Amino acid sequence: MLRALRAWILTAAQFPRKSTADLRWLEGICFALGMVSMVVALLWFPGWQTAAWILVAMCWARVSLLARKEIRRRSNGDR
């Protein structure tokens, strides 16, 4: 199940036809959403909801890291 979820996340985070500026914006907004959702989960929700929101926050952070990786790849001229 976790492998399938990981594979889905990795294939869902494709960045076709996005400019580098769009990717930088996406990286920043995803990182901010991840941190905000983690702080809200830790301060507000009790029990299992905390674990669910932390998982969501980790997914946002992963998308941010994938955007950063794509920016680096494009800046190096790799295709």
C-alpha positions in Angstrom: 0.0 0.0 0.0 2.8 2.4 0.9 4.7 1.6 -2.2 1.6 2.2 -4.3 1.0 5.6 -2.6 4.7 6.5 -3.0 4.5 5.6 -6.7 1.3 7.6 -7.2 2.8 10.7 -5.5 6.0 10.5 -7.6 4.1 10.1 -10.9 1.5 12.7 -9.9 4.2 15.4 -9.4 5.2 15.8 -13.0 5.9 19.3 -14.2 5.4 19.5 -18.0 5.4 22.9 -19.7 5.9 24.8 -16.5 8.3 27.7 -16.5 11.0 28.0 -13.9 9.2 30.9 -12.3 6.1 28.8 -12.0 8.1 26.0 -10.4 9.7 28.4 -7.9 6.3 29.7 -7.0 5.0 26.1 -6.6 8.0 25.2 -4.5 7.4 28.1 -2.1 3.6 27.6 -1.8 3.8 23.9 -1.3 6.5 24.3 1.4 4.4 26.9 3.2 1.2 24.8 3.0 3.1 21.8 4.4 4.5 23.8 7.3 1.1 25.5 8.1 -0.8 22.2 8.0 1.8 20.6 10.3 1.6 23.4 12.8 -2.2 23.4 12.7 -2.2 19.6 13.2 0.1 19.7 16.1 -1.7 22.6 17.9 -5.3 21.9 17.0 -6.4 18.4 16.2 -6.3 15.6 18.8 -5.8 11.9 18.1 -5.7 10.3 14.7 -6.4 13.6 12.8 -3.0 14.7 13.8 -1.4 11.8 12.1 -3.5 12.3 9.0 -2.6 16.0 8.8 1.1 15.3 9.3 0.9 12.9 6.4 -0.7 15.6 4.3 2.0 18.0 5.4 4.7 15.5 4.4 3.1 15.2 0.9 3.1 18.9 0.5 6.8 19.0 1.5 7.6 16.2 -1.0 6.0 18.1 -3.8 8.1 21.1 -2.8 11.3 19.0 -2.9 10.3 17.6 -6.3 9.8 21.1 -7.7 13.2 22.1 -6.4 14.8 19.0 -8.0 13.1 19.9 -11.3 14.4 23.5 -11.1 17.9 22.2 -10.5 17.6 19.8 -13.4 16.4 22.5 -15.8 19.1 24.9 -14.7 21.8 22.4 -15.4 20.4 22.0 -18.9 19.5 18.3 -18.5 16.5 17.1 -20.5 
